[in-house]
């Protein structure tokens, strides 16, 4: 490789109103009292027999436990979540240092937007198994810090940095997801904090193209540099679930993942690229 000089930089009772000033006489008052008494008296002809079952609209007897309106008939067995967020890339390897020193890039230029999908299965009220994947990407434009071309124009490049982790995780709920009420109803907890660990593999790619300076003879040349591969990944995470209804909730999560990948031969002389980072995400989950 001709010594790549860069990776890119991004820059919610009918009230009877008795008029006390009215001059109703004694008989009017007596008539009203009689009407009220008749309306209040029991009506044997229409009373339900003691053995008849209560109607569906009848209020439950006192002392009968009632489930809240957000109850489920069975506990949550699994869920599906969609998340979006941001990854703060660690960028602790010499390839990043080379780009930052020679191109108009900063460490923050390697931070990435994040999209994730999770599928969870409840093993016990406190333990869940998760399969999922994420997609992280950023593209940055940069210029050579020290040289311009023969017309005084900047020497420019584009760099794309992408990751696609696929993982299996164990999640531990700090409180149960819900509680059983009676024999036929289960009520989800409003807030469930959790933590967990996981691992898997991350596909990654660094792609840079544009004009570069050959520092041996100061010539300017166009080139494309590409390196990609798979890297084992480990991570720890924590977050909170907020129930909106019996089947839908919101979630907020933070995770730190560790990974590194070996660069292609075109990047000879560089250490493995650091793929680690802190990932912040928010999403919606659907329980079943």
N, C-alpha and C positions, 0 to 999 in steps of 0.2 A: 504493500500500500504506500501511497505517496504521502505519508504522514498527514492524515485527515486533520484539518485544523479546526474541527468544530462539531458541535451538535447544537441544535437550534435553540432560539430564545423566543419565547413568546412576549411582549412590551406594554261572630252570633241566644094548707089552709090558705090559699090565695089570700094575700094580706087584705084584710078588710079595713080599709082606711076610714075610720070613723072621724068625721069632721067634728072636732070637739065644739066647734061653734054652731054646729047644726042644731036644729031645734026639734030633733026627732022625739017623739013622745014615748011613753012607757010601753005602748003596745008594739011599736017598732022594735024596741030593744028586746022585748020578750020574744018576738018573732025570730029575730036574728039568733038569739040563744037557742031557740028550739031547732032551727035549721042546723046549727053547728052540732047540737047534740045528736040529731038524726044522722048526720054525715059521719060522726065519730063512732057511732054504735056499731058493734059487730053485725055482719050480715050472714046469718046462718045459711041462707040459701046458696051463697056463693063461696062459703069457706071451704078450704081444701080439707079433705079427710086427713086425720093424723097419720095414717099409714101411706098416704100418697107421697111419691118422691118429690123433692123440691124442683121447681122449674129451673131451667138453665140460667135464667136471668135473676133468680133469687139470690140475695146476698148470703155468703157463707155464715154458718153459725159462729157465735163468739168462741174464741179459743182455737179455731181451726187455722193451721199454718197455711199461709198463702205464699206462692212464689212470686218474686218480682216480675215485671213484664219482660225483662231481658233474659228469662231463663231458657235453658235448653233441656230437651228430654234426656240427652246423654252427654257425658263429658266430651271435650274436644279430643279428637283422635289424631288430627293432623292439621297442617296449615300450609299456605302458600303466600309468599311475600315478594313484593317488588320494591327495590330500594334505589335511591339516587344520592350522590354525595360527592366527596372530594378526597383525594389522596395527597398527603404531604410526603413527597418522596425524600428518603434519607439522603441519597446522592453522595454516599461516602466511599467513592472509589476514584482512582486516578483518571479515568476517562472523563468524568465530570469536571475534575480540576483542569484538565487540558482544555476542555471547551470553554470554561469560564475565564481562563487566563488569556486565551487567544481569540475568542469570539465575544461579541456583545451579548453574552448570556449570563444569567444569574442562577443561583441554586433554585430559586422559586419557579424558574421557567420549566423545570422538570416535574412540577406538581401536575396531577392529572384529574380530570373529571371521572366520575365513577358511576356505573350502572350495575345493579346486582339482582339476582333472582335466587330465592331460597325455597326449598321444599322440606318441611319439618314433619317428623312422626313422633308422637308422644309415646315414650316407653313406660314411664311412671309419672305420677303427678309432678315430680320435680326434675325429671331427666328426659331430654329429647334428642333425637338424632336428626342431623341436618345434612342435606346434600345441596350443592349450589354452585353457581359460577358468577364471576364478575367480569366486567370489561372496563379497562382504564385506558385513557388516551390523552395525549396533548400534542400539539404541533406548534413550533416556535420558529420565528424568523430571526436571523442574525446577520451581523457583518463582521468582517475581520477588524480586530481592534487596532492594528498597527499599519495596515496597508490599504491603499486605494489603487484603482487601475490607472492606466496612462492618461485617462481623461479626467481624473480626479473623482470619479464615481466610486461609491462603496462596493466592496466585493461581498456579495450576499449569498446566503445559504438558507435552506429550510431543513428542520430536523423534526422527525416524528418519533415519539416514544409511546409504545403500547404494551399493555399486559392483559392477560386473560387467565386469571386463576380459576381452577376447578378444585373443589375441596369437599371433605367430609368433616363435620364438627359434632362435638358433644356439648349440649347446652344444659346448664344447671339453673333451674328457677329458684330464686331465694325464698319465694313463697309459692304455694300451690296455684295453679292456673284458675281454680274455682273451688266451689264446695257443693256437696250434695244437700238438697233440701227435700225431705220426704223421700218417697220411692220413685217419683217420676220427674223430678226437676233438678237441674244442675245450673248453678249461677256462676258466671265467670267473674274473676277478680277484676276490679277496676284498673289496678296498676300492678304489674309483675316485673320486678327487676331481675336480671339474670346475668350470668357470666359463663364463659366456656373456653374450650381449646379446640384446635383443629389442625388439619394438615391436608396437603394435596400436591398438585403440580401447577406451575404457572408457565403458560406460553408467553414469550416476550419477543419484542422486536424493536430495534433501533435502526431507523432509516434516515440517511442524510444525503441531500443532493444540492448542487449549486456550484459556485466558483470558489476555488481554494488557491492558496499561495504555497508553492513549493519553496520551503525556507532554505533549501540548499542552493538554488540558483535564482530565487525570487520570481520565477515564472508563474503565470496565472493559468489554471486549467479547470475545466469542468469535469466533475466526477460524481458518482453515486456510490455511497457506502451503505452496506446492508449487513446486519447481523441479527440472528434470531435463534430461538431454541426453547427447550423445556428446562425448568428448574424446580427441584423439590422445594416445598414451601411449608412453613410452620407459622401458627398465629394464635394469639389470645385475644379475647373480645369480651365486651360487656355492654349492657344496654337496658332499656326499659320498654315494656309493652303497655299501651294505654287502650283499654276497651272502649269502643264507641257504641257497640251493640253486641248481641250474642254471637255474631259471626264476623264482625269487622273491627279492626283495631289499627292504631298507629304505632310506630316503633322508632326509636332513636338508638343508634349503635356506634360504638367506637372500637376499632380493632388495630392491633399492630401485627404486621406480618414480616417474616424474615425470609429472604431469598436472594440468590446471586446466580448469575449466568456467565458461562464462558463465551468470550467474544470470538468472532470468526477470525481466520488467519489474516484477513486484511487489516486487522487491528493488532497485529503482532506487537508485543512489548507492553501491552496494557494488562492490568490485573482483571479478574472477573468483574463484571458490572454489578453494582449494588442495586437490587430490585426491592429492597425493604422500604417500608413506609407506614405512616399512621393514617388510617382510613376512617373518615367520618361519614355517616350515612343516615338518612331518614326514609321511612317508607310506610306502606300500607300492607297489612296482612289479612288474609281471608281464611277463616277457620272452618273445618268440616269435621 
